[in-house]
């Protein structure tokens, strides 16, 4: 039914649909905001530095079996641990 309605309008979106899209663009995800703030904390910066050091080391070698999985998981754990304590206070 919706497809037929759009076909009749020759692909031009209705005003109601445009307003809904504009409202969605204005919303900010609190999770992303908190992740950015937590990445700036001392513990997260330390684990992120270890991750970047590992990536540099692995990237400089042409043949290595080493990967930075452990460092990545340490960073994500530290960031998510920080976020977990703050996220639900900002969600309505």
C-alpha positions as CSV (number, residue, x, y, z in Angstrom):
1,X,0.0,0.0,0.0
2,X,2.8,2.4,0.9
3,X,4.7,1.6,-2.3
4,X,1.7,2.4,-4.4
5,X,1.3,5.8,-2.6
6,X,4.9,6.7,-3.4
7,X,4.4,5.6,-7.0
8,X,1.5,8.0,-7.4
9,X,3.4,10.9,-5.9
10,X,6.2,10.2,-8.5
11,X,8.8,9.6,-5.8
12,X,8.3,12.9,-4.1
13,X,8.2,12.5,-0.3
14,X,5.3,13.9,1.6
15,X,5.7,16.7,4.1
16,X,5.1,14.5,7.1
17,X,7.9,12.1,6.1
18,X,10.3,15.0,5.7
19,X,9.5,16.3,9.1
20,X,10.0,12.9,10.7
21,X,13.5,12.6,9.0
22,X,14.5,16.1,10.3
23,X,13.5,15.2,13.8
24,X,15.6,12.0,13.7
25,X,18.7,13.9,12.5
26,X,18.5,16.2,15.6
27,X,18.7,13.4,18.1
28,X,22.1,12.7,19.6
29,X,23.0,9.2,20.8
30,X,24.0,9.4,24.5
31,X,26.1,6.3,24.1
32,X,28.4,7.8,21.5
33,X,28.8,11.0,23.6
34,X,29.7,9.0,26.7
35,X,32.1,6.8,24.7
36,X,34.0,9.9,23.5
37,X,34.2,11.3,27.1
38,X,35.3,8.0,28.5
39,X,38.0,7.6,25.8
40,X,39.6,10.8,27.3
41,X,39.8,9.3,30.8
42,X,43.3,8.4,32.1
43,X,42.7,4.6,32.1
44,X,41.2,4.5,28.6
45,X,44.0,6.7,27.3
46,X,46.6,4.3,28.7
47,X,44.9,1.3,27.0
48,X,44.4,3.2,23.8
49,X,48.1,4.1,23.8
50,X,49.0,0.4,24.2
51,X,46.7,-0.5,21.3
52,X,48.2,2.1,19.0
53,X,51.7,1.0,20.0
54,X,50.8,-2.6,19.1
55,X,49.2,-1.5,15.8
56,X,52.4,0.4,14.9
57,X,54.5,-2.6,15.8
58,X,52.4,-5.0,13.8
59,X,52.0,-2.6,10.8
60,X,55.8,-2.2,10.5
61,X,56.4,-5.9,10.0
62,X,55.7,-7.6,6.7
63,X,55.3,-11.1,8.0
64,X,54.0,-11.6,11.5
65,X,51.4,-13.7,13.2
66,X,50.9,-11.2,16.0
67,X,47.7,-9.2,16.1
68,X,46.4,-6.7,18.6
69,X,43.3,-8.5,19.7
70,X,44.3,-8.5,23.4
71,X,45.0,-4.8,23.4
72,X,41.8,-4.0,21.5
73,X,39.7,-6.0,24.0
74,X,41.5,-4.2,26.9
75,X,40.7,-0.8,25.4
76,X,37.0,-1.7,24.7
77,X,36.6,-3.2,28.2
78,X,38.0,-0.1,29.8
79,X,35.8,2.2,27.7
80,X,32.7,0.2,28.2
81,X,33.3,-0.1,32.0
82,X,33.5,3.7,32.2
83,X,30.3,4.1,30.1
84,X,28.3,1.5,32.0
85,X,28.5,3.6,35.2
86,X,27.2,6.7,33.5
87,X,24.9,5.6,30.6
88,X,21.7,4.8,32.4
89,X,21.8,8.0,34.4
90,X,21.4,9.9,31.1
91,X,18.8,7.7,29.5
92,X,15.2,8.8,30.1
